[in-house]
Amino acid sequence: MKLLSAAALALLAIAPTVASATAFSVNFEKNWDYGTEVQNYYNGGTASDGTTGPNTGVSFVNVSGLSNDPSFTYYSGAPSALGTAYAFTFQPSDRAFLNVTSGVSNKLAFFYSSPTAIAGAIQAYSGLNGTGTLLGSIDLAANVFDGLGIADVWSLATLGFGGIARSFDFTASANVVGFDNIATVPEPSTMLALLLGGTALAATRGRKKRG
């Protein structure tokens, strides 16, 4: 029992360390007026229309929410039907980002819809706003075939990267790709540590009760 207790304490001690990076999920489920920028809506602040959302610890630069309206259908079949998002730029020097101040590790998963293939569509960086070290990038294949410009096919993609990422550069995808349900993917080692720690702790408590 002493060995089991020691193992439980050791695993519980490392769990906060391996799980310290932020985990988040953003589904854009809001009725977005056309042109409304997401900004700090998911970071304890507001979107450009003044509305507030859940604080998930992430903010956006040059990314707008997008909902269908009575006058035009922009997309269909999105994982989260009420709202999606897209990056935008107006000038060649403009850039679009998802920022996570506390950082994330392992992978970023998302659904996308694009009429064209995009090389380096999203890039992960160690610093905010695309600064620091490039940690990984992902190319996206074309998946929209209706020829009408409507985002009607949504594919799941996963960007893997090394280290801790504090920003994701969406600039290459700007004005072309639709996004939905952006979320972090926990590291297998993190999940295993937490699972083993919980199992060991439960077993220890069970033995104490029987004793």
VEXTI-190709 format. One record per atom (N, C-alpha, C, O): residue number from 1; atom name; x, y, z. Coordinates in steps of 0.001 Angstrom, whole numbers. Atoms other than C-alpha are relative to their C-alpha. Example, Ala and Ser with C-alpha at 12.3 -4.5 7.8 and 13.67 -1.06 7.14 Angstrom:
2
i	at	c1	c2	c3
1	N	890	-1190	0
1	CA	12300	-4500	7800
1	C	900	1200	0
1	O	1936	1181	665
2	N	-820	-1190	-60
2	CA	13670	-1060	7140
2	C	-770	1090	730
2	O	-261	2198	899
END
This chain:
211
i	at	c1	c2	c3
1	N	827	-1195	0
1	CA	0	0	0
1	C	869	1256	0
1	O	499	2258	-611
2	N	-890	-1149	-28
2	CA	2909	2365	704
2	C	510	303	-1405
2	O	634	1464	-1792
3	N	-484	-195	1358
3	CA	4202	1790	-2829
3	C	-1085	629	-871
3	O	-805	1519	-1675
4	N	1111	-544	766
4	CA	776	2501	-4304
4	C	-246	1459	359
4	O	-501	2291	-512
5	N	204	-1377	-436
5	CA	406	5637	-2225
5	C	1081	908	-567
5	O	795	2024	-999
6	N	-1110	-786	538
6	CA	3836	6855	-3331
6	C	-203	260	-1486
6	O	51	1363	-1968
7	N	235	-153	1435
7	CA	2937	6240	-6983
7	C	-1104	1018	-258
7	O	-1003	1847	-1163
8	N	1113	-935	165
8	CA	-337	8120	-6596
8	C	458	1431	241
8	O	105	2335	-517
9	N	-482	-1338	-316
9	CA	1386	11096	-4989
9	C	916	522	-1094
9	O	858	1698	-1454
10	N	-925	-416	1051
10	CA	4079	11150	-7664
10	C	-751	407	-1259
10	O	-434	1424	-1877
11	N	754	-306	1210
11	CA	1576	11065	-10514
11	C	-842	1252	160
11	O	-956	2055	-766
12	N	785	-1205	-247
12	CA	-638	13687	-8937
12	C	894	1233	30
12	O	461	2330	-324
13	N	-934	-1119	-62
13	CA	2435	15857	-8423
13	C	387	478	-1389
13	O	560	1677	-1605
14	N	-411	-408	1341
14	CA	3373	15802	-12117
14	C	-1182	414	-853
14	O	-990	1099	-1858
15	N	1175	-301	823
15	CA	-196	16130	-13435
15	C	-169	1485	-260
15	O	-408	1859	-1408
16	N	145	-1425	287
16	CA	-400	19928	-12966
16	C	1058	510	-948
16	O	817	1452	-1704
17	N	-1075	-442	871
17	CA	2935	20252	-14754
17	C	-299	-324	-1442
17	O	-193	548	-2304
18	N	232	392	1376
18	CA	2024	18274	-17862
18	C	-1289	593	-532
18	O	-1469	679	-1747
19	N	1283	-545	454
19	CA	-1446	19821	-17971
19	C	-72	1509	137
19	O	-1155	2090	71
20	N	3	-1421	-313
20	CA	-358	23397	-17327
20	C	-374	886	-1184
20	O	-894	1985	-990
21	N	346	-806	1158
21	CA	-820	24623	-20899
21	C	-1518	98	-123
21	O	-2254	-796	296
22	N	1430	-244	134
22	CA	-4213	26067	-21738
22	C	-661	-1011	-927
22	O	-84	-1403	-1941
23	N	835	797	894
23	CA	-6917	23839	-23210
23	C	-1227	834	-307
23	O	-1794	1441	601
24	N	1160	-810	348
24	CA	-9730	25530	-25118
24	C	-763	-611	-1162
24	O	-237	-1436	-1910
25	N	841	387	1126
25	CA	-12569	24948	-27540
25	C	-871	1194	-362
25	O	-1570	1740	492
26	N	757	-1145	481
26	CA	-14155	27690	-29643
26	C	-890	-451	-1155
26	O	-385	-916	-2177
27	N	903	484	1046
27	CA	-17266	26888	-31692
27	C	-724	1118	-756
27	O	-1489	836	-1678
28	N	561	-1161	695
28	CA	-18326	30420	-32772
28	C	-1535	-14	-50
28	O	-2138	575	-947
29	N	1461	83	-21
29	CA	-21939	29652	-31841
29	C	-620	1291	526
29	O	-962	1417	1702
30	N	578	-1322	-271
30	CA	-23264	33195	-31945
30	C	-574	502	-1315
30	O	-76	145	-2382
31	N	547	-600	1206
31	CA	-25396	35098	-34405
31	C	847	1218	-358
31	O	632	2308	172
32	N	-941	-1054	347
32	CA	-22644	37182	-36011
32	C	-559	869	-1125
32	O	-881	363	-2199
33	N	306	-918	1095
33	CA	-23623	40255	-37991
33	C	1202	49	-925
33	O	2342	-13	-465
34	N	-1098	27	963
34	CA	-21564	40387	-41167
34	C	1051	1074	328
34	O	718	2239	544
35	N	-1086	-935	-273
35	CA	-18167	41983	-40535
35	C	361	156	1456
35	O	1278	908	1784
36	N	-315	-103	-1427
36	CA	-18194	41544	-36757
36	C	1284	-759	318
36	O	1373	-1957	51
37	N	-1271	630	-347
37	CA	-14656	40829	-35534
37	C	-109	-692	1358
37	O	-732	-176	2286
38	N	64	788	-1232
38	CA	-14214	38178	-32845
38	C	768	686	1126
38	O	279	762	2253
39	N	-840	-730	-956
39	CA	-11421	40086	-31056
39	C	124	-741	1340
39	O	639	-1859	1368
40	N	-155	600	-1335
40	CA	-11595	39336	-27284
40	C	-1274	-675	513
40	O	-1432	-865	1719
41	N	1272	619	-383
41	CA	-15034	37684	-27285
41	C	220	-1269	824
41	O	-553	-1557	1737
42	N	-300	1241	-725
42	CA	-13462	34415	-26056
42	C	1142	163	997
42	O	1792	-808	1382
43	N	-1116	-267	-911
43	CA	-10973	36091	-23737
43	C	-424	919	1148
43	O	388	1678	1677
44	N	475	-840	-1081
44	CA	-13143	37775	-21133
44	C	-292	1421	-406
44	O	-562	2270	445
45	N	272	-1340	490
45	CA	-13657	40811	-23335
45	C	-1195	8	-940
45	O	-2174	-704	-721
46	N	1133	-140	911
46	CA	-15898	41767	-26229
46	C	417	-189	-1454
46	O	1588	-70	-1812
47	N	-162	-31	1446
47	CA	-16330	41308	-29957
47	C	-149	1445	-449
47	O	-429	2318	372
48	N	83	-1386	475
48	CA	-16379	44404	-32168
48	C	-1409	568	87
48	O	-1595	1780	-13
49	N	1369	-493	-172
49	CA	-20164	44590	-31721
49	C	-355	237	1463
49	O	-1497	574	1777
50	N	214	-260	-1416
50	CA	-19762	44914	-27944
50	C	-539	-1159	804
50	O	-717	-1031	2016
51	N	505	1161	-729
51	CA	-21073	41462	-27045
51	C	1138	-751	675
51	O	2277	-718	209
52	N	-996	774	-735
52	CA	-19253	39260	-24532
52	C	-308	-1485	-83
52	O	-1462	-1894	-215
53	N	155	1448	74
53	CA	-18655	35527	-24609
53	C	726	-686	1136
53	O	1161	-29	2081
54	N	-694	745	-1047
54	CA	-17095	32768	-22506
54	C	1498	288	-20
54	O	2087	478	-1084
55	N	-1438	-255	-86
55	CA	-13552	33342	-21263
55	C	763	-1315	-129
55	O	917	-2052	845
56	N	-773	1215	251
56	CA	-11545	30529	-22845
56	C	1497	266	-82
56	O	2283	-655	-305
57	N	-1425	-334	-6
57	CA	-8228	32386	-22742
57	C	604	237	-1366
57	O	1827	253	-1504
58	N	-531	-238	1347
58	CA	-7931	33048	-26478
58	C	-579	1280	-575
58	O	-1713	1651	-269
59	N	457	-1212	676
59	CA	-8186	36214	-28562
59	C	365	-92	-1476
59	O	1207	-899	-1869
60	N	-193	57	1442
60	CA	-8268	36898	-32287
60	C	343	1370	-554
60	O	-124	2397	-60
61	N	-363	-1221	723
61	CA	-6741	39483	-34596
61	C	-366	-205	-1465
61	O	69	-1175	-2084
62	N	449	84	1390
62	CA	-8347	40097	-38003
62	C	-693	-1330	-310
62	O	-431	-1965	-1332
63	N	852	1169	199
63	CA	-10767	37204	-37618
63	C	-1431	424	307
63	O	-1702	988	1366
64	N	1409	-359	-174
64	CA	-14518	37715	-38063
64	C	-863	-1237	150
64	O	-566	-2290	-413
65	N	1000	1044	-57
65	CA	-17453	35572	-37091
65	C	-901	108	-1222
65	O	-1012	1173	-1828
66	N	847	-9	1184
66	CA	-19843	34583	-39855
66	C	-1232	-865	230
66	O	-1120	-2043	567
67	N	1262	729	-82
67	CA	-23500	33578	-39727
67	C	-790	239	-1283
67	O	-650	1281	-1924
68	N	902	-213	1128
68	CA	-26016	33066	-42501
68	C	-1044	1037	389
68	O	-1404	1161	1559
69	N	1072	-950	-276
69	CA	-28614	35793	-42822
69	C	-1080	-151	-1075
69	O	-866	-848	-2066
70	N	1096	181	949
70	CA	-31942	36104	-44664
70	C	343	370	-1444
70	O	-265	-151	-2379
71	N	-319	-478	1350
71	CA	-30324	37836	-47638
71	C	1049	-841	-717
71	O	1175	-770	-1939
72	N	-1061	771	667
72	CA	-27447	35414	-48253
72	C	404	-1211	840
72	O	485	-1131	2065
73	N	-500	1210	-654
73	CA	-26293	31873	-47435
73	C	1493	-119	-272
73	O	1911	-325	-1412
74	N	-1456	71	141
74	CA	-22554	31813	-46808
74	C	530	-1422	112
74	O	1557	-1750	-482
75	N	-483	1366	-215
75	CA	-22231	28185	-45729
75	C	-1175	-911	349
75	O	-2269	-451	675
76	N	983	995	-421
76	CA	-24131	24987	-45036
76	C	750	-1196	573
76	O	1907	-1435	228
77	N	-585	1219	-541
77	CA	-23456	21830	-43054
77	C	1157	194	955
77	O	1914	-745	1198
78	N	-1103	-248	-938
78	CA	-21037	23471	-40610
78	C	-216	-785	1289
78	O	-1359	-1002	1692
79	N	131	744	-1260
79	CA	-20302	21511	-37407
79	C	-816	746	1052
79	O	-1592	136	1787
80	N	802	-848	-884
80	CA	-21745	24421	-35400
80	C	-775	952	-896
80	O	-218	1910	-1432
81	N	780	-634	1070
81	CA	-24587	25737	-37525
81	C	-209	1499	159
81	O	-318	2214	-837
82	N	334	-1407	-211
82	CA	-25187	29132	-35916
82	C	1113	950	-417
82	O	838	2048	-901
83	N	-1093	-899	328
83	CA	-21717	30570	-36479
83	C	1267	-720	-423
83	O	1552	-1823	43
84	N	-1321	475	418
84	CA	-18373	30005	-38205
84	C	934	1212	59
84	O	582	2235	646
85	N	-932	-1130	-23
85	CA	-15328	32239	-38722
85	C	896	-20	-1225
85	O	1023	-1038	-1906
86	N	-974	-85	1086
86	CA	-12841	33441	-41300
86	C	1014	1093	336
86	O	681	2084	985
87	N	-1032	-1020	-149
87	CA	-9574	35362	-41260
87	C	-112	974	-1174
87	O	-526	587	-2267
88	N	81	-984	1082
88	CA	-9403	38562	-43292
88	C	1217	924	23
88	O	1813	1177	1070
89	N	-1041	-1021	134
89	CA	-6802	40996	-44577
89	C	-447	992	-1068
89	O	-1166	633	-2000
90	N	299	-1028	980
90	CA	-7115	44268	-46480
90	C	1259	461	-734
90	O	1233	720	-1937
91	N	-1275	-431	556
91	CA	-3491	45257	-47032
91	C	995	-1166	0
91	O	860	-2080	814
92	N	-996	1073	35
92	CA	-510	43029	-47957
92	C	727	-196	1328
92	O	1202	-1290	1633
93	N	-710	81	-1284
93	CA	1007	43822	-44566
93	C	-882	-515	1132
93	O	-377	-798	2218
94	N	915	469	-1042
94	CA	-2099	42711	-42620
94	C	244	-1472	312
94	O	596	-2258	-567
95	N	-132	1402	-418
95	CA	-1916	39479	-40620
95	C	-1133	-352	954
95	O	-1689	516	1628
96	N	1126	466	-814
96	CA	-4504	37385	-38805
96	C	488	-1077	964
96	O	1240	-1973	581
97	N	-515	908	-1014
97	CA	-3941	35500	-35561
97	C	-1070	-506	959
97	O	-2104	131	1164
98	N	627	484	-1223
98	CA	-5363	33362	-32806
98	C	1094	26	1051
98	O	2122	-630	880
99	N	-1005	-117	-1055
99	CA	-3458	34247	-29614
99	C	-435	-720	1273
99	O	-1594	-641	1681
100	N	230	678	-1280
100	CA	-3184	32151	-26447
100	C	1144	392	922
100	O	2227	-188	851
101	N	-1075	-557	-822
101	CA	-1200	34079	-23840
101	C	693	-1060	855
101	O	1918	-1048	974
102	N	-595	1011	-874
102	CA	-676	31095	-21518
102	C	598	-1165	-773
102	O	1288	-1998	-185
103	N	-610	1021	829
103	CA	287	28831	-24412
103	C	-760	-1309	-44
103	O	-1483	-1660	888
104	N	580	1333	164
104	CA	-876	25467	-25727
104	C	1065	-937	-552
104	O	2050	-501	-1148
105	N	-966	977	486
105	CA	941	22265	-26557
105	C	-685	-1099	-790
105	O	-1902	-1266	-719
106	N	399	1204	719
106	CA	647	19218	-28816
106	C	-661	269	-1337
106	O	27	272	-2358
107	N	703	-116	1276
107	CA	-2039	19832	-31469
107	C	-1161	990	67
107	O	-1732	1239	1129
108	N	1178	-837	151
108	CA	-4710	22217	-32724
108	C	-898	-657	-1033
108	O	-480	-880	-2169
109	N	959	627	909
109	CA	-7793	20622	-34282
109	C	-1050	1026	-417
109	O	-1382	1930	350
110	N	1001	-936	498
110	CA	-10359	22440	-36408
110	C	-692	-592	-1229
110	O	-176	-1502	-1876
111	N	678	316	1250
111	CA	-12895	22068	-39186
111	C	201	1167	-950
111	O	239	2322	-525
112	N	-197	-1071	972
112	CA	-12367	24005	-42399
112	C	-759	-302	-1285
112	O	-1110	-1447	-1571
113	N	623	120	1317
113	CA	-13990	24638	-45761
113	C	719	961	-931
113	O	798	2158	-652
114	N	-794	-844	890
114	CA	-11951	25924	-48690
114	C	-173	-408	-1462
114	O	-122	-1598	-1774
115	N	124	321	1422
115	CA	-12451	26149	-52468
115	C	1339	-223	-689
115	O	1383	-739	-1806
116	N	-1330	171	581
116	CA	-8685	26140	-53077
116	C	960	-593	1037
116	O	730	-495	2242
117	N	-1045	508	-884
117	CA	-5608	24428	-51646
117	C	827	1176	526
117	O	1129	2110	-218
118	N	-765	-1083	-624
118	CA	-3659	26637	-49231
118	C	1253	-574	648
118	O	1158	-1408	1549
119	N	-1255	431	-611
119	CA	20	26069	-48421
119	C	274	854	1233
119	O	138	2077	1195
120	N	-295	-725	-1229
120	CA	980	26987	-44856
120	C	-1191	781	506
120	O	-1044	1909	978
121	N	1236	-699	-340
121	CA	-2640	27870	-44106
121	C	-24	496	1432
121	O	-524	1587	1710
122	N	-119	-408	-1401
122	CA	-2003	27970	-40358
122	C	1398	-344	477
122	O	1908	-1429	197
123	N	-1341	207	-526
123	CA	1352	28340	-38639
123	C	1	257	1497
123	O	-589	1228	1970
124	N	-89	-136	-1456
124	CA	2110	27853	-34942
124	C	1324	674	374
124	O	2381	315	-144
125	N	-1191	-735	-441
125	CA	4553	30241	-33222
125	C	111	-9	1526
125	O	-884	-135	2240
126	N	-244	15	-1446
126	CA	6135	30353	-29779
126	C	-393	1306	675
126	O	-638	1325	1881
127	N	361	-1303	-569
127	CA	5318	34048	-29288
127	C	-1345	476	-496
127	O	-1919	-112	-1413
128	N	1273	-563	403
128	CA	2194	36149	-29587
128	C	105	690	-1355
128	O	1168	1186	-1727
129	N	69	-693	1291
129	CA	1131	37562	-32961
129	C	1077	-439	-984
129	O	1673	381	-1681
130	N	-921	538	991
130	CA	3365	35285	-34980
130	C	1453	322	219
130	O	2231	347	-735
131	N	-1403	-282	-314
131	CA	6611	36140	-33202
131	C	664	-1246	583
131	O	5	-2244	878
132	N	-733	1126	-586
132	CA	9309	33852	-31878
132	C	309	-1071	-1028
132	O	542	-773	-2199
133	N	-399	1137	825
133	CA	10016	30397	-33287
133	C	-1206	-642	-691
133	O	-2257	-834	-78
134	N	1027	750	717
134	CA	7949	28678	-35973
134	C	30	-1445	489
134	O	1047	-2126	359
135	N	63	1327	-610
135	CA	6805	25439	-34315
135	C	-650	-1057	-888
135	O	-462	-2254	-671
136	N	674	943	882
136	CA	4733	23870	-37062
136	C	-961	724	-915
136	O	-1329	1868	-653
137	N	958	-589	921
137	CA	2399	24518	-39985
137	C	-791	-1099	-682
137	O	-416	-2270	-628
138	N	838	976	670
138	CA	-316	22819	-41974
138	C	-480	556	-1335
138	O	-848	1726	-1446
139	N	579	-332	1288
139	CA	-1363	22832	-45618
139	C	-1435	-526	-34
139	O	-1727	-1567	556
140	N	1385	435	100
140	CA	-5063	22571	-46425
140	C	-355	-279	-1457
140	O	-31	507	-2347
141	N	434	365	1344
141	CA	-6517	20804	-49457
141	C	-1345	638	-294
141	O	-2111	938	621
142	N	1314	-500	395
142	CA	-9460	22148	-51416
142	C	-1048	-1070	301
142	O	-808	-2256	74
143	N	1045	973	-314
143	CA	-12706	20518	-50295
143	C	-1405	486	-339
143	O	-2384	-170	17
144	N	1305	-530	401
144	CA	-15529	22672	-51718
144	C	-123	-160	-1510
144	O	750	279	-2259
145	N	114	338	1417
145	CA	-16843	21548	-55085
145	C	-1261	532	-673
145	O	-1507	211	-1835
146	N	1273	-395	581
146	CA	-20186	23280	-55644
146	C	118	1107	-1048
146	O	-818	1349	-1809
147	N	-226	-1024	999
147	CA	-18684	26083	-57729
147	C	-750	1296	243
147	O	-690	2206	-584
148	N	787	-1195	-290
148	CA	-20924	28676	-56081
148	C	630	877	1079
148	O	101	1934	1423
149	N	-650	-774	-1049
149	CA	-18523	29881	-53431
149	C	-601	-203	1366
149	O	-247	512	2304
150	N	617	275	-1293
150	CA	-20648	28442	-50629
150	C	790	-1100	709
150	O	1062	-2148	123
151	N	-740	989	-786
151	CA	-18752	26593	-47876
151	C	-965	-1109	402
151	O	-1713	-964	1369
152	N	973	1063	-263
152	CA	-20672	23314	-47951
152	C	640	-1334	347
152	O	-68	-2313	581
153	N	-715	1207	-418
153	CA	-17988	20716	-47149
153	C	969	395	1104
153	O	1790	1296	929
154	N	-847	-336	-1149
154	CA	-16271	20765	-43757
154	C	839	-1208	375
154	O	305	-2272	687
155	N	-930	1085	-294
155	CA	-13189	18639	-43121
155	C	724	258	1311
155	O	1044	1400	1641
156	N	-759	-106	-1241
156	CA	-11451	17937	-39829
156	C	1487	-65	-313
156	O	1936	-946	-1046
157	N	-1452	-27	183
157	CA	-7756	18827	-39770
157	C	671	202	1351
157	O	73	749	2277
158	N	-753	-121	-1248
158	CA	-5089	18705	-37069
158	C	1399	512	-283
158	O	2141	-82	-1065
159	N	-1340	-569	105
159	CA	-1997	20881	-36825
159	C	816	-446	1203
159	O	515	-72	2336
160	N	-896	424	-1059
160	CA	746	19213	-34808
160	C	1222	913	66
160	O	1688	1407	-960
161	N	-1159	-880	-150
161	CA	3640	21228	-33391
161	C	775	-381	1254
161	O	234	-1025	2152
162	N	-825	267	-1165
162	CA	6501	20976	-30913
162	C	90	1219	893
162	O	-20	2349	417
163	N	-134	-1129	-914
163	CA	6927	23104	-27798
163	C	-1333	602	396
163	O	-2387	-16	238
164	N	1191	-727	-438
164	CA	4468	25654	-26443
164	C	-300	1108	-999
164	O	533	1985	-1229
165	N	411	-1013	975
165	CA	2572	27734	-29006
165	C	-860	1055	684
165	O	-1764	724	1451
166	N	789	-1100	-553
166	CA	1203	31149	-28046
166	C	-767	769	-1077
166	O	-1549	1671	-776
167	N	799	-604	1068
167	CA	-126	32153	-31437
167	C	-45	-913	-1213
167	O	845	-1732	-1444
168	N	187	733	1243
168	CA	-1432	30679	-34662
168	C	-309	1015	-1091
168	O	-1268	1780	-990
169	N	109	-970	1080
169	CA	-1032	32663	-37871
169	C	-929	-552	-1081
169	O	-620	-1557	-1722
170	N	1005	408	987
170	CA	-4104	32366	-40134
170	C	97	820	-1294
170	O	-778	714	-2153
171	N	-80	-947	1103
171	CA	-2882	34944	-42678
171	C	-119	-653	-1368
171	O	-818	-136	-2239
172	N	14	646	1320
172	CA	-2346	32518	-45567
172	C	-1394	-464	-408
172	O	-1676	-632	-1595
173	N	1360	480	275
173	CA	-5960	31370	-45274
173	C	-1008	1150	-114
173	O	-2190	923	-373
174	N	904	-1148	-74
174	CA	-7400	34890	-45123
174	C	-808	193	-1271
174	O	-306	12	-2381
175	N	917	-324	1091
175	CA	-10392	35779	-47302
175	C	-354	-1190	-892
175	O	-937	-1018	-1963
176	N	265	1200	811
176	CA	-10657	32192	-48561
176	C	-635	-1117	813
176	O	-1643	-1686	396
177	N	364	1196	-760
177	CA	-11077	29557	-45828
177	C	-978	328	1125
177	O	-814	1317	1838
178	N	895	-86	-1139
178	CA	-13967	29128	-43418
178	C	438	-962	1085
178	O	923	-2053	786
179	N	-429	836	-1123
179	CA	-13266	27722	-39939
179	C	-1138	-192	994
179	O	-2033	646	1106
180	N	973	260	-1044
180	CA	-15326	26156	-37184
180	C	610	-959	1016
180	O	1519	-1725	696
181	N	-390	935	-1069
181	CA	-14838	24314	-33877
181	C	1513	-168	116
181	O	2050	-1247	-135
182	N	-1451	25	-210
182	CA	-11194	25202	-33169
182	C	269	-401	1445
182	O	-286	195	2368
183	N	-236	502	-1363
183	CA	-9840	23292	-30158
183	C	1379	-610	124
183	O	1963	-1066	-859
184	N	-1258	688	-275
184	CA	-6689	21990	-28544
184	C	-241	-1494	158
184	O	-1339	-1926	510
185	N	43	1452	-164
185	CA	-5940	18268	-28484
185	C	991	-364	1100
185	O	2186	-127	928
186	N	-911	323	-1109
186	CA	-4483	17012	-25145
186	C	1078	-990	-415
186	O	849	-1866	-1249
187	N	-1073	951	235
187	CA	-1162	15224	-25203
187	C	-357	-1350	602
187	O	-909	-1406	1701
188	N	263	1339	-560
188	CA	-1474	11434	-24745
188	C	656	-208	1357
188	O	81	-857	2231
189	N	-707	172	-1273
189	CA	1094	11603	-21929
189	C	-735	714	1128
189	O	-744	245	2266
190	N	765	-727	-1006
190	CA	-1024	14182	-20116
190	C	-1210	-800	439
190	O	-1472	-959	1632
191	N	1185	779	-315
191	CA	-4155	12099	-20349
191	C	364	-1254	785
191	O	-341	-1624	1724
192	N	-425	1217	-682
192	CA	-2258	8965	-19263
192	C	392	287	1437
192	O	37	-471	2340
193	N	-424	-347	-1350
193	CA	-710	10691	-16252
193	C	-1193	279	897
193	O	-1250	-167	2043
194	N	1184	-321	-787
194	CA	-4044	12042	-15117
194	C	-819	-1249	286
194	O	-1336	-1420	1390
195	N	766	1237	-171
195	CA	-5748	8678	-15664
195	C	656	-910	1031
195	O	-16	-1427	1924
196	N	-706	868	-934
196	CA	-3080	6706	-13820
196	C	-7	584	1406
196	O	-147	-139	2393
197	N	27	-643	-1312
197	CA	-2961	9253	-11025
197	C	-1335	-180	678
197	O	-1399	-481	1870
198	N	1334	176	-556
198	CA	-6714	9083	-10555
198	C	-270	-1428	401
198	O	-892	-1681	1433
199	N	198	1414	-306
199	CA	-6709	5280	-10674
199	C	747	-399	1261
199	O	210	-1105	2115
200	N	-800	343	-1176
200	CA	-3921	4993	-8124
200	C	-589	592	1267
200	O	-615	-50	2317
201	N	592	-649	-1163
201	CA	-5579	7483	-5810
201	C	-1275	-716	432
201	O	-1516	-910	1623
202	N	1245	704	-321
202	CA	-8912	5672	-6036
202	C	288	-1340	658
202	O	-398	-1746	1595
203	N	-350	1294	-582
203	CA	-7248	2356	-5300
203	C	499	162	1429
203	O	190	-654	2297
204	N	-506	-260	-1348
204	CA	-5466	3837	-2282
204	C	-1140	266	973
204	O	-1152	-255	2088
205	N	1146	-302	-859
205	CA	-8701	5215	-878
205	C	-832	-1244	264
205	O	-1354	-1423	1365
206	N	762	1223	-153
206	CA	-10421	1888	-1464
206	C	621	-919	1037
206	O	-82	-1531	1840
207	N	-684	863	-965
207	CA	-7792	15	514
207	C	-140	551	1415
207	O	-278	-199	2382
208	N	140	-602	-1335
208	CA	-8033	2516	3363
208	C	-1360	-286	570
208	O	-1489	-557	1764
209	N	1355	269	-476
209	CA	-11789	2017	3557
209	C	-143	-1452	453
209	O	-772	-1737	1471
210	N	91	1416	-355
210	CA	-11426	-1769	3590
210	C	802	-292	1258
210	O	463	-1184	2036
211	N	-824	222	-1188
211	CA	-8705	-1499	6228
211	C	-673	529	1244
211	O	-119	425	2338
END
